[in-house]
Amino acid sequence: MTVDWKIFRGEGEPHNDLDTLPDPPPWRFARPQEKILPPPPGLDLTAEASRAIPFQPSPPMITAVNTALYLRRPLLLTGKPGTGKSSLISKVAYELKLGPVLKWSISSRAAVRGGIYEYDAVGRLQAGGDGDPPVEKYLTLGALGTALVAKDRPRALLIDEIDKSDLDFANDLLNVIEDGEYDIPELQRLGASTVTVKDLTGQPREIVNGHLDSRQFPFVVMTSNGEREFPTPFLRRCVRLTIEQPDEGQLANIVSAHLDQYLDDTKRKTVQTMIEKFVSDRQQSDLSTDQLLNSVFLTIAMQGRNERTFDKGELEQVREALLRPLSGAGQ
C-alpha cells in the first residue's frame, strides 16, 4: 500500500501523522533525534485556530512545509506583507498539534543570544545581599531557546521579518540552526550541574551543563519582505519559497474563508466588484490582502448589521482610507 509522503496536508483538521515523520538525513545532526511522541492529552489548539482554520495554503506552500519537516531545515518565506507568510506557520502548528507558535520578532538590534535566553545580571547583583542568588533564577529562555529544549514533540517557531536584522545576524543564526545546539556561558560556569530555568511560556526546563541541544528540531519559519540579500551559506541551509500575491480567484476564496458567514448573494456581488477593482489597483500601487479584508469586513460585511449603515460618501471615504497604497506618493 502506498502512503502519501505529505505529513502536512493543509486541510486544517488536526491529526497525528507527525508521529510517523521519518528520521532526518544521517548528515543532518551529530546526535540522534528522539522519537516524536503523541501530543499531550487535552492539548489546547485554540491559540492558533482563528488564524489557521480560514487560511488556505497553496500547493507550493504545502510542498515547502513538508520538505522542511523531512530535512529538519528552516523554511524561509519571502513575499510582500499580507501574502500569508506568518499565517502559514499557524496552519502547520494547528494541523500537526505543535502547540502555540513561539514568536520572535526581529529588529535591527536583534542578537541571536536574545532569542535563546535573557540573563538579568543587574537584577541578580541588586538582590545579592549577603550571598549569591542562584543564576538560574535570573535566566529565562527566549523563543528560540524554548524551541530547542522541546523533548517530546517539535515546537513551531516564527522568526519574523529577518531582513530587519544586521549583517551578522544571519551567520550567527546559521550556527544554531545548523547544529540545533547552544552553550550558555552563565550556566556553564556553574560546572557540571543540572539547573531548572523558565522558558518563554513560564514552564520549568532542565538544562544540563549549560548546554542546549535539540532532540526535536523545531519547525522554523523565517519571514522576509525581500528587502535584503542573505549570505549564500545561510540560504543553502534553508528551504526557500517566494510567495506571490493571490490572484482574483484566490482573493475571493480568502474573503469567503474569513467572512462568508456575513455575506448574502447581494453582498457577494459587491465583494466581487471590489476584488476586481483591488486587483486592478494593485497593478499600479502597493496593496496587501489584509487591506482588502479590512475594507470588505467594515464596509460590506458589517453594513446593515444591527442597523448600522453608511451613506455613499462615508463608504467611499472608509474604503479610500483602508486601501491607501503602502508605498509611493499616495501612501
ZADO-1210 file (C-alpha; in nm, 4 decimals, padded with zeros to 6 digits):
<atoms>
<atom x="00.0000" y="00.0000" z="00.0000" code="MET" pos="1"/>
<atom x="00.1386" y="00.3387" z="-00.0968" code="THR" pos="2"/>
<atom x="00.1290" y="00.6253" z="00.1507" code="VAL" pos="3"/>
<atom x="00.1203" y="00.9930" z="00.0582" code="ASP" pos="4"/>
<atom x="00.4540" y="01.1476" z="00.1563" code="TRP" pos="5"/>
<atom x="00.2927" y="01.4639" z="00.2891" code="LYS" pos="6"/>
<atom x="00.2808" y="01.4956" z="00.6677" code="ILE" pos="7"/>
<atom x="00.1256" y="01.8421" z="00.6448" code="PHE" pos="8"/>
<atom x="-00.1695" y="01.8425" z="00.4079" code="ARG" pos="9"/>
<atom x="-00.3018" y="02.1956" z="00.4585" code="GLY" pos="10"/>
<atom x="-00.6566" y="02.0723" z="00.5071" code="GLU" pos="11"/>
<atom x="-00.6924" y="02.2224" z="00.8511" code="GLY" pos="12"/>
<atom x="-00.8067" y="01.9213" z="01.0517" code="GLU" pos="13"/>
<atom x="-00.5636" y="01.8369" z="01.3352" code="PRO" pos="14"/>
<atom x="-00.4131" y="01.4877" z="01.3089" code="HIS" pos="15"/>
<atom x="-00.1294" y="01.2747" z="01.4473" code="ASN" pos="16"/>
<atom x="00.0608" y="01.1997" z="01.1258" code="ASP" pos="17"/>
<atom x="00.3627" y="01.3952" z="01.2525" code="LEU" pos="18"/>
<atom x="00.4328" y="01.0945" z="01.4756" code="ASP" pos="19"/>
<atom x="00.5242" y="00.8996" z="01.1592" code="THR" pos="20"/>
<atom x="00.7846" y="01.1518" z="01.0379" code="LEU" pos="21"/>
<atom x="01.0985" y="00.9575" z="00.9375" code="PRO" pos="22"/>
<atom x="01.4399" y="01.0233" z="01.0871" code="ASP" pos="23"/>
<atom x="01.6347" y="01.3177" z="00.9400" code="PRO" pos="24"/>
<atom x="01.9144" y="01.2603" z="00.6870" code="PRO" pos="25"/>
<atom x="02.2177" y="01.0964" z="00.8531" code="PRO" pos="26"/>
<atom x="02.4347" y="01.4033" z="00.7892" code="TRP" pos="27"/>
<atom x="02.1894" y="01.6466" z="00.9482" code="ARG" pos="28"/>
<atom x="02.2854" y="01.6122" z="01.3174" code="PHE" pos="29"/>
<atom x="02.5822" y="01.4725" z="01.5083" code="ALA" pos="30"/>
<atom x="02.3438" y="01.3130" z="01.7600" code="ARG" pos="31"/>
<atom x="02.0219" y="01.1177" z="01.7180" code="PRO" pos="32"/>
<atom x="01.6867" y="01.2898" z="01.7395" code="GLN" pos="33"/>
<atom x="01.4313" y="01.1486" z="01.9795" code="GLU" pos="34"/>
<atom x="01.1195" y="00.9683" z="01.8631" code="LYS" pos="35"/>
<atom x="00.8284" y="01.2079" z="01.8232" code="ILE" pos="36"/>
<atom x="00.5701" y="01.1283" z="02.0890" code="LEU" pos="37"/>
<atom x="00.1937" y="01.1804" z="02.0617" code="PRO" pos="38"/>
<atom x="00.0629" y="01.5209" z="02.1712" code="PRO" pos="39"/>
<atom x="-00.0293" y="01.5506" z="02.5383" code="PRO" pos="40"/>
<atom x="-00.3934" y="01.4836" z="02.6249" code="PRO" pos="41"/>
<atom x="-00.6016" y="01.7978" z="02.6202" code="GLY" pos="42"/>
<atom x="-00.3556" y="01.9987" z="02.4111" code="LEU" pos="43"/>
<atom x="-00.5141" y="02.3412" z="02.3628" code="ASP" pos="44"/>
<atom x="-00.5203" y="02.4335" z="01.9922" code="LEU" pos="45"/>
<atom x="-00.7327" y="02.7456" z="02.0239" code="THR" pos="46"/>
<atom x="-00.4347" y="02.9843" z="02.0229" code="ALA" pos="47"/>
<atom x="-00.3724" y="02.9227" z="01.6528" code="GLU" pos="48"/>
<atom x="-00.7205" y="02.8179" z="01.5414" code="ALA" pos="49"/>
<atom x="-00.8517" y="03.1615" z="01.4426" code="SER" pos="50"/>
<atom x="-00.5601" y="03.2194" z="01.2039" code="ARG" pos="51"/>
<atom x="-00.5229" y="02.8594" z="01.0931" code="ALA" pos="52"/>
<atom x="-00.8742" y="02.7490" z="01.0031" code="ILE" pos="53"/>
<atom x="-00.9551" y="03.0115" z="00.7366" code="PRO" pos="54"/>
<atom x="-00.6036" y="03.0156" z="00.5872" code="PHE" pos="55"/>
<atom x="-00.5718" y="02.8235" z="00.2606" code="GLN" pos="56"/>
<atom x="-00.2104" y="02.7289" z="00.1791" code="PRO" pos="57"/>
<atom x="-00.1154" y="02.6919" z="-00.1850" code="SER" pos="58"/>
<atom x="00.0336" y="02.3666" z="-00.3228" code="PRO" pos="59"/>
<atom x="00.3850" y="02.5212" z="-00.3276" code="PRO" pos="60"/>
<atom x="00.3441" y="02.6146" z="00.0394" code="MET" pos="61"/>
<atom x="00.2403" y="02.2602" z="00.1299" code="ILE" pos="62"/>
<atom x="00.5349" y="02.1143" z="-00.0602" code="THR" pos="63"/>
<atom x="00.7803" y="02.3557" z="00.1038" code="ALA" pos="64"/>
<atom x="00.6498" y="02.2805" z="00.4541" code="VAL" pos="65"/>
<atom x="00.6850" y="01.9055" z="00.4073" code="ASN" pos="66"/>
<atom x="01.0316" y="01.9435" z="00.2603" code="THR" pos="67"/>
<atom x="01.1386" y="02.1437" z="00.5659" code="ALA" pos="68"/>
<atom x="00.9838" y="01.8861" z="00.8003" code="LEU" pos="69"/>
<atom x="01.1624" y="01.5912" z="00.6410" code="TYR" pos="70"/>
<atom x="01.5014" y="01.7627" z="00.6207" code="LEU" pos="71"/>
<atom x="01.4736" y="01.9414" z="00.9592" code="ARG" pos="72"/>
<atom x="01.5595" y="02.2664" z="00.7863" code="ARG" pos="73"/>
<atom x="01.4148" y="02.6151" z="00.8453" code="PRO" pos="74"/>
<atom x="01.1679" y="02.7464" z="00.5899" code="LEU" pos="75"/>
<atom x="01.2485" y="03.0941" z="00.4552" code="LEU" pos="76"/>
<atom x="00.9376" y="03.2629" z="00.3174" code="LEU" pos="77"/>
<atom x="00.9780" y="03.5751" z="00.1062" code="THR" pos="78"/>
<atom x="00.6889" y="03.7915" z="-00.0057" code="GLY" pos="79"/>
<atom x="00.5108" y="04.1191" z="00.0352" code="LYS" pos="80"/>
<atom x="00.3141" y="04.1952" z="00.3540" code="PRO" pos="81"/>
<atom x="-00.0256" y="04.0289" z="00.3639" code="GLY" pos="82"/>
<atom x="00.0619" y="03.7261" z="00.1492" code="THR" pos="83"/>
<atom x="00.0187" y="03.4758" z="00.4343" code="GLY" pos="84"/>
<atom x="00.3781" y="03.4262" z="00.5459" code="LYS" pos="85"/>
<atom x="00.3047" y="03.4268" z="00.9173" code="SER" pos="86"/>
<atom x="-00.0363" y="03.2605" z="00.8801" code="SER" pos="87"/>
<atom x="00.1234" y="02.9500" z="00.7299" code="LEU" pos="88"/>
<atom x="00.3043" y="02.8542" z="01.0497" code="ILE" pos="89"/>
<atom x="-00.0221" y="02.8833" z="01.2449" code="SER" pos="90"/>
<atom x="-00.1770" y="02.6401" z="00.9985" code="LYS" pos="91"/>
<atom x="00.1091" y="02.3943" z="01.0477" code="VAL" pos="92"/>
<atom x="00.1067" y="02.4268" z="01.4278" code="ALA" pos="93"/>
<atom x="-00.2691" y="02.3725" z="01.4367" code="TYR" pos="94"/>
<atom x="-00.2839" y="02.0792" z="01.1968" code="GLU" pos="95"/>
<atom x="00.0209" y="01.8957" z="01.3383" code="LEU" pos="96"/>
<atom x="-00.0621" y="01.9721" z="01.7038" code="LYS" pos="97"/>
<atom x="00.2592" y="02.1584" z="01.7815" code="LEU" pos="98"/>
<atom x="00.1065" y="02.3880" z="02.0409" code="GLY" pos="99"/>
<atom x="00.1085" y="02.7704" z="02.0316" code="PRO" pos="100"/>
<atom x="00.3566" y="02.9247" z="01.7892" code="VAL" pos="101"/>
<atom x="00.6675" y="03.0699" z="01.9518" code="LEU" pos="102"/>
<atom x="00.7253" y="03.4142" z="01.8000" code="LYS" pos="103"/>
<atom x="01.0477" y="03.6110" z="01.7722" code="TRP" pos="104"/>
<atom x="01.0096" y="03.9485" z="01.6011" code="SER" pos="105"/>
<atom x="01.3401" y="04.0756" z="01.4631" code="ILE" pos="106"/>
<atom x="01.4664" y="04.4328" z="01.4826" code="SER" pos="107"/>
<atom x="01.7902" y="04.5984" z="01.3767" code="SER" pos="108"/>
<atom x="01.9234" y="04.5424" z="01.7299" code="ARG" pos="109"/>
<atom x="01.8348" y="04.1739" z="01.7455" code="ALA" pos="110"/>
<atom x="02.1052" y="03.9291" z="01.8503" code="ALA" pos="111"/>
<atom x="02.0851" y="03.5525" z="01.8370" code="VAL" pos="112"/>
<atom x="02.1607" y="03.5268" z="02.2072" code="ARG" pos="113"/>
<atom x="01.8482" y="03.7319" z="02.2839" code="GLY" pos="114"/>
<atom x="01.6358" y="03.4757" z="02.1016" code="GLY" pos="115"/>
<atom x="01.7886" y="03.1953" z="02.3045" code="ILE" pos="116"/>
<atom x="01.7941" y="03.3428" z="02.6528" code="TYR" pos="117"/>
<atom x="01.7894" y="03.6612" z="02.8582" code="GLU" pos="118"/>
<atom x="02.0013" y="03.6997" z="03.1703" code="TYR" pos="119"/>
<atom x="01.9214" y="03.9718" z="03.4233" code="ASP" pos="120"/>
<atom x="02.2699" y="04.0252" z="03.5654" code="ALA" pos="121"/>
<atom x="02.1758" y="04.3619" z="03.7156" code="VAL" pos="122"/>
<atom x="01.8741" y="04.2167" z="03.8946" code="GLY" pos="123"/>
<atom x="02.0862" y="03.9368" z="04.0381" code="ARG" pos="124"/>
<atom x="02.3514" y="04.1811" z="04.1562" code="LEU" pos="125"/>
<atom x="02.0943" y="04.4033" z="04.3252" code="GLN" pos="126"/>
<atom x="01.9400" y="04.1026" z="04.5011" code="ALA" pos="127"/>
<atom x="02.2777" y="03.9754" z="04.6171" code="GLY" pos="128"/>
<atom x="02.2740" y="04.0787" z="04.9806" code="GLY" pos="129"/>
<atom x="02.4998" y="03.8534" z="05.1883" code="ASP" pos="130"/>
<atom x="02.5030" y="03.5697" z="04.9357" code="GLY" pos="131"/>
<atom x="02.4946" y="03.4939" z="04.5645" code="ASP" pos="132"/>
<atom x="02.1397" y="03.4316" z="04.4347" code="PRO" pos="133"/>
<atom x="02.1131" y="03.1298" z="04.2021" code="PRO" pos="134"/>
<atom x="02.1967" y="03.2263" z="03.8439" code="VAL" pos="135"/>
<atom x="01.9110" y="03.0217" z="03.7030" code="GLU" pos="136"/>
<atom x="01.6512" y="03.2360" z="03.8784" code="LYS" pos="137"/>
<atom x="01.7580" y="03.5320" z="03.6647" code="TYR" pos="138"/>
<atom x="01.7825" y="03.3490" z="03.3334" code="LEU" pos="139"/>
<atom x="01.4831" y="03.2949" z="03.1034" code="THR" pos="140"/>
<atom x="01.4764" y="03.1132" z="02.7717" code="LEU" pos="141"/>
<atom x="01.3635" y="03.3094" z="02.4678" code="GLY" pos="142"/>
<atom x="01.1593" y="03.1851" z="02.1727" code="ALA" pos="143"/>
<atom x="01.4496" y="03.0046" z="02.0041" code="LEU" pos="144"/>
<atom x="01.5779" y="02.8619" z="02.3326" code="GLY" pos="145"/>
<atom x="01.2303" y="02.7367" z="02.4221" code="THR" pos="146"/>
<atom x="01.2039" y="02.5673" z="02.0825" code="ALA" pos="147"/>
<atom x="01.5429" y="02.3996" z="02.1227" code="LEU" pos="148"/>
<atom x="01.4649" y="02.2367" z="02.4588" code="VAL" pos="149"/>
<atom x="01.1489" y="02.0589" z="02.3369" code="ALA" pos="150"/>
<atom x="01.1842" y="01.6867" z="02.4118" code="LYS" pos="151"/>
<atom x="00.8636" y="01.5081" z="02.3143" code="ASP" pos="152"/>
<atom x="00.7377" y="01.6988" z="02.0098" code="ARG" pos="153"/>
<atom x="00.8799" y="01.9756" z="01.7906" code="PRO" pos="154"/>
<atom x="00.7677" y="02.3306" z="01.8564" code="ARG" pos="155"/>
<atom x="00.6736" y="02.5799" z="01.5864" code="ALA" pos="156"/>
<atom x="00.8983" y="02.8869" z="01.5818" code="LEU" pos="157"/>
<atom x="00.8307" y="03.2035" z="01.3810" code="LEU" pos="158"/>
<atom x="01.1320" y="03.4308" z="01.3232" code="ILE" pos="159"/>
<atom x="00.9508" y="03.7285" z="01.1781" code="ASP" pos="160"/>
<atom x="01.0955" y="03.9868" z="00.9359" code="GLU" pos="161"/>
<atom x="01.4503" y="03.8567" z="00.9462" code="ILE" pos="162"/>
<atom x="01.5616" y="04.1094" z="00.6866" code="ASP" pos="163"/>
<atom x="01.5399" y="04.3816" z="00.9549" code="LYS" pos="164"/>
<atom x="01.8448" y="04.2306" z="01.1267" code="SER" pos="165"/>
<atom x="02.2034" y="04.3491" z="01.0895" code="ASP" pos="166"/>
<atom x="02.4540" y="04.1869" z="00.8547" code="LEU" pos="167"/>
<atom x="02.5971" y="03.9419" z="01.1097" code="ASP" pos="168"/>
<atom x="02.2664" y="03.8095" z="01.2355" code="PHE" pos="169"/>
<atom x="02.2057" y="03.5516" z="00.9608" code="ALA" pos="170"/>
<atom x="02.5516" y="03.3970" z="01.0013" code="ASN" pos="171"/>
<atom x="02.5170" y="03.3831" z="01.3801" code="ASP" pos="172"/>
<atom x="02.1750" y="03.2236" z="01.3496" code="LEU" pos="173"/>
<atom x="02.3137" y="02.9754" z="01.0968" code="LEU" pos="174"/>
<atom x="02.5437" y="02.8241" z="01.3574" code="ASN" pos="175"/>
<atom x="02.2489" y="02.7495" z="01.5839" code="VAL" pos="176"/>
<atom x="02.0011" y="02.6188" z="01.3276" code="ILE" pos="177"/>
<atom x="02.2678" y="02.4070" z="01.1606" code="GLU" pos="178"/>
<atom x="02.3532" y="02.2093" z="01.4740" code="ASP" pos="179"/>
<atom x="02.0453" y="02.2688" z="01.6861" code="GLY" pos="180"/>
<atom x="02.2535" y="02.3457" z="01.9958" code="GLU" pos="181"/>
<atom x="02.3902" y="02.6337" z="02.2014" code="TYR" pos="182"/>
<atom x="02.6074" y="02.6857" z="02.5089" code="ASP" pos="183"/>
<atom x="02.5001" y="02.9256" z="02.7854" code="ILE" pos="184"/>
<atom x="02.8166" y="03.0602" z="02.9487" code="PRO" pos="185"/>
<atom x="02.6428" y="03.1804" z="03.2666" code="GLU" pos="186"/>
<atom x="02.5277" y="02.8235" z="03.3357" code="LEU" pos="187"/>
<atom x="02.8449" y="02.6532" z="03.2190" code="GLN" pos="188"/>
<atom x="03.0429" y="02.8467" z="03.4778" code="ARG" pos="189"/>
<atom x="02.8459" y="02.6608" z="03.7441" code="LEU" pos="190"/>
<atom x="03.0330" y="02.3439" z="03.6483" code="GLY" pos="191"/>
<atom x="02.8785" y="02.0033" z="03.5839" code="ALA" pos="192"/>
<atom x="02.5241" y="02.0505" z="03.7072" code="SER" pos="193"/>
<atom x="02.1591" y="02.0387" z="03.6146" code="THR" pos="194"/>
<atom x="01.9611" y="02.3545" z="03.6747" code="VAL" pos="195"/>
<atom x="01.5988" y="02.4484" z="03.6140" code="THR" pos="196"/>
<atom x="01.5100" y="02.7660" z="03.4273" code="VAL" pos="197"/>
<atom x="01.1829" y="02.9005" z="03.2917" code="LYS" pos="198"/>
<atom x="01.1074" y="02.9035" z="02.9218" code="ASP" pos="199"/>
<atom x="00.9201" y="03.1712" z="02.7268" code="LEU" pos="200"/>
<atom x="00.5845" y="03.0322" z="02.8420" code="THR" pos="201"/>
<atom x="00.6865" y="03.0187" z="03.2093" code="GLY" pos="202"/>
<atom x="00.7323" y="02.6420" z="03.2145" code="GLN" pos="203"/>
<atom x="01.0317" y="02.4931" z="03.4023" code="PRO" pos="204"/>
<atom x="01.3023" y="02.3367" z="03.1836" code="ARG" pos="205"/>
<atom x="01.6086" y="02.1435" z="03.2937" code="GLU" pos="206"/>
<atom x="01.9425" y="02.2472" z="03.1424" code="ILE" pos="207"/>
<atom x="02.2362" y="02.0085" z="03.1804" code="VAL" pos="208"/>
<atom x="02.5887" y="02.1531" z="03.1958" code="ASN" pos="209"/>
<atom x="02.4717" y="02.4807" z="03.0455" code="GLY" pos="210"/>
<atom x="02.4166" y="02.3169" z="02.7052" code="HIS" pos="211"/>
<atom x="02.1022" y="02.3304" z="02.4911" code="LEU" pos="212"/>
<atom x="02.0730" y="02.0533" z="02.2341" code="ASP" pos="213"/>
<atom x="01.7568" y="01.9925" z="02.0374" code="SER" pos="214"/>
<atom x="01.6224" y="01.6407" z="02.0384" code="ARG" pos="215"/>
<atom x="01.3132" y="01.7555" z="01.8499" code="GLN" pos="216"/>
<atom x="01.4312" y="02.0089" z="01.5926" code="PHE" pos="217"/>
<atom x="01.1655" y="02.2824" z="01.5761" code="PRO" pos="218"/>
<atom x="00.9626" y="02.3652" z="01.2701" code="PHE" pos="219"/>
<atom x="01.1121" y="02.7054" z="01.1933" code="VAL" pos="220"/>
<atom x="00.9599" y="02.9638" z="00.9614" code="VAL" pos="221"/>
<atom x="01.1593" y="03.2781" z="00.8859" code="MET" pos="222"/>
<atom x="00.9821" y="03.5565" z="00.7007" code="THR" pos="223"/>
<atom x="01.1369" y="03.8174" z="00.4743" code="SER" pos="224"/>
<atom x="00.9863" y="04.1053" z="00.2800" code="ASN" pos="225"/>
<atom x="01.2616" y="04.0724" z="00.0219" code="GLY" pos="226"/>
<atom x="01.4366" y="04.3897" z="00.1337" code="GLU" pos="227"/>
<atom x="01.7895" y="04.2452" z="00.1505" code="ARG" pos="228"/>
<atom x="02.0160" y="03.9656" z="00.0341" code="GLU" pos="229"/>
<atom x="02.1325" y="03.6884" z="00.2672" code="PHE" pos="230"/>
<atom x="02.4687" y="03.5055" z="00.2694" code="PRO" pos="231"/>
<atom x="02.4913" y="03.2029" z="00.0417" code="THR" pos="232"/>
<atom x="02.5818" y="02.9595" z="00.3252" code="PRO" pos="233"/>
<atom x="02.2673" y="03.0700" z="00.5064" code="PHE" pos="234"/>
<atom x="02.0432" y="03.0332" z="00.2014" code="LEU" pos="235"/>
<atom x="02.1636" y="02.6852" z="00.1096" code="ARG" pos="236"/>
<atom x="02.0712" y="02.5601" z="00.4552" code="ARG" pos="237"/>
<atom x="01.7129" y="02.6837" z="00.4222" code="CYS" pos="238"/>
<atom x="01.4142" y="02.5600" z="00.2277" code="VAL" pos="239"/>
<atom x="01.3116" y="02.8714" z="00.0364" code="ARG" pos="240"/>
<atom x="00.9803" y="02.9807" z="-00.1074" code="LEU" pos="241"/>
<atom x="00.8701" y="03.3087" z="-00.2614" code="THR" pos="242"/>
<atom x="00.5005" y="03.3705" z="-00.2042" code="ILE" pos="243"/>
<atom x="00.3268" y="03.5551" z="-00.4846" code="GLU" pos="244"/>
<atom x="00.0306" y="03.7800" z="-00.4268" code="GLN" pos="245"/>
<atom x="-00.3030" y="03.5990" z="-00.4598" code="PRO" pos="246"/>
<atom x="-00.4902" y="03.6331" z="-00.7874" code="ASP" pos="247"/>
<atom x="-00.8567" y="03.7257" z="-00.8242" code="GLU" pos="248"/>
<atom x="-00.9876" y="03.3743" z="-00.7642" code="GLY" pos="249"/>
<atom x="-00.7632" y="03.3200" z="-00.4641" code="GLN" pos="250"/>
<atom x="-00.8697" y="03.6540" z="-00.3170" code="LEU" pos="251"/>
<atom x="-01.2340" y="03.5508" z="-00.3498" code="ALA" pos="252"/>
<atom x="-01.1563" y="03.2277" z="-00.1639" code="ASN" pos="253"/>
<atom x="-00.9696" y="03.4163" z="00.1094" code="ILE" pos="254"/>
<atom x="-01.2561" y="03.6606" z="00.1625" code="VAL" pos="255"/>
<atom x="-01.5051" y="03.3745" z="00.1658" code="SER" pos="256"/>
<atom x="-01.2997" y="03.1747" z="00.4175" code="ALA" pos="257"/>
<atom x="-01.2909" y="03.4674" z="00.6590" code="HIS" pos="258"/>
<atom x="-01.6228" y="03.6438" z="00.6034" code="LEU" pos="259"/>
<atom x="-01.8674" y="03.4111" z="00.4287" code="ASP" pos="260"/>
<atom x="-02.0974" y="03.3987" z="00.7331" code="GLN" pos="261"/>
<atom x="-02.1597" y="03.7718" z="00.6947" code="TYR" pos="262"/>
<atom x="-02.2394" y="03.7728" z="00.3226" code="LEU" pos="263"/>
<atom x="-02.5597" y="03.7185" z="00.1276" code="ASP" pos="264"/>
<atom x="-02.5893" y="03.6979" z="-00.2524" code="ASP" pos="265"/>
<atom x="-02.6154" y="04.0741" z="-00.2940" code="THR" pos="266"/>
<atom x="-02.3130" y="04.1399" z="-00.0768" code="LYS" pos="267"/>
<atom x="-02.1117" y="03.8707" z="-00.2586" code="ARG" pos="268"/>
<atom x="-02.1658" y="04.0540" z="-00.5868" code="LYS" pos="269"/>
<atom x="-02.0418" y="04.3736" z="-00.4262" code="THR" pos="270"/>
<atom x="-01.7398" y="04.1873" z="-00.2890" code="VAL" pos="271"/>
<atom x="-01.6560" y="04.0522" z="-00.6351" code="GLN" pos="272"/>
<atom x="-01.6672" y="04.4025" z="-00.7814" code="THR" pos="273"/>
<atom x="-01.4450" y="04.5242" z="-00.5001" code="MET" pos="274"/>
<atom x="-01.1954" y="04.2403" z="-00.5583" code="ILE" pos="275"/>
<atom x="-01.1768" y="04.3209" z="-00.9294" code="GLU" pos="276"/>
<atom x="-01.1005" y="04.6845" z="-00.8516" code="LYS" pos="277"/>
<atom x="-00.8453" y="04.5814" z="-00.5880" code="PHE" pos="278"/>
<atom x="-00.6584" y="04.3608" z="-00.8371" code="VAL" pos="279"/>
<atom x="-00.6594" y="04.6418" z="-01.0933" code="SER" pos="280"/>
<atom x="-00.5355" y="04.8988" z="-00.8399" code="ASP" pos="281"/>
<atom x="-00.2686" y="04.6576" z="-00.7132" code="ARG" pos="282"/>
<atom x="-00.1038" y="04.6615" z="-01.0544" code="GLN" pos="283"/>
<atom x="-00.0409" y="05.0343" z="-01.0124" code="GLN" pos="284"/>
<atom x="00.0314" y="05.0584" z="-00.6375" code="SER" pos="285"/>
<atom x="00.1449" y="04.8512" z="-00.3412" code="ASP" pos="286"/>
<atom x="-00.1544" y="04.6946" z="-00.1638" code="LEU" pos="287"/>
<atom x="-00.1853" y="04.3947" z="00.0685" code="SER" pos="288"/>
<atom x="-00.4560" y="04.1348" z="00.1112" code="THR" pos="289"/>
<atom x="-00.5331" y="04.2287" z="00.4701" code="ASP" pos="290"/>
<atom x="-00.6256" y="04.5791" z="00.3496" code="GLN" pos="291"/>
<atom x="-00.8890" y="04.4219" z="00.1269" code="LEU" pos="292"/>
<atom x="-01.0174" y="04.2052" z="00.4136" code="LEU" pos="293"/>
<atom x="-01.0445" y="04.5064" z="00.6438" code="ASN" pos="294"/>
<atom x="-01.2353" y="04.7023" z="00.3822" code="SER" pos="295"/>
<atom x="-01.4733" y="04.4166" z="00.2995" code="VAL" pos="296"/>
<atom x="-01.5388" y="04.3498" z="00.6674" code="PHE" pos="297"/>
<atom x="-01.6126" y="04.7097" z="00.7619" code="LEU" pos="298"/>
<atom x="-01.7939" y="04.8377" z="00.4537" code="THR" pos="299"/>
<atom x="-01.9735" y="04.5260" z="00.3284" code="ILE" pos="300"/>
<atom x="-01.9950" y="04.2508" z="00.5923" code="ALA" pos="301"/>
<atom x="-02.0931" y="04.4921" z="00.8702" code="MET" pos="302"/>
<atom x="-02.3175" y="04.7103" z="00.6540" code="GLN" pos="303"/>
<atom x="-02.6747" y="04.6807" z="00.7715" code="GLY" pos="304"/>
<atom x="-02.5959" y="04.4584" z="01.0726" code="ARG" pos="305"/>
<atom x="-02.7546" y="04.5853" z="01.3928" code="ASN" pos="306"/>
<atom x="-02.8992" y="04.8680" z="01.1815" code="GLU" pos="307"/>
<atom x="-02.5521" y="05.0121" z="01.1222" code="ARG" pos="308"/>
<atom x="-02.5385" y="05.1851" z="00.7864" code="THR" pos="309"/>
<atom x="-02.3067" y="05.4052" z="00.5803" code="PHE" pos="310"/>
<atom x="-02.4125" y="05.6655" z="00.3337" code="ASP" pos="311"/>
<atom x="-02.2425" y="05.6531" z="-00.0055" code="LYS" pos="312"/>
<atom x="-01.9925" y="05.9264" z="00.0778" code="GLY" pos="313"/>
<atom x="-01.8873" y="05.7553" z="00.4003" code="GLU" pos="314"/>
<atom x="-01.8392" y="05.4226" z="00.2226" code="LEU" pos="315"/>
<atom x="-01.6072" y="05.5844" z="-00.0275" code="GLU" pos="316"/>
<atom x="-01.4113" y="05.7634" z="00.2434" code="GLN" pos="317"/>
<atom x="-01.3644" y="05.4493" z="00.4543" code="VAL" pos="318"/>
<atom x="-01.2558" y="05.2392" z="00.1561" code="ARG" pos="319"/>
<atom x="-01.0163" y="05.5075" z="00.0399" code="GLU" pos="320"/>
<atom x="-00.8614" y="05.5240" z="00.3873" code="ALA" pos="321"/>
<atom x="-00.8247" y="05.1476" z="00.4155" code="LEU" pos="322"/>
<atom x="-00.6912" y="05.0930" z="00.0649" code="LEU" pos="323"/>
<atom x="-00.4224" y="05.3593" z="00.0547" code="ARG" pos="324"/>
<atom x="-00.1011" y="05.2382" z="-00.1154" code="PRO" pos="325"/>
<atom x="00.1676" y="05.1116" z="00.1197" code="LEU" pos="326"/>
<atom x="00.4462" y="05.2907" z="-00.0646" code="SER" pos="327"/>
<atom x="00.4928" y="05.5710" z="-00.3131" code="GLY" pos="328"/>
<atom x="00.3409" y="05.9137" z="-00.3355" code="ALA" pos="329"/>
<atom x="-00.0087" y="05.8016" z="-00.2449" code="GLY" pos="330"/>
<atom x="00.0760" y="05.6409" z="00.0896" code="GLN" pos="331"/>
</atoms>
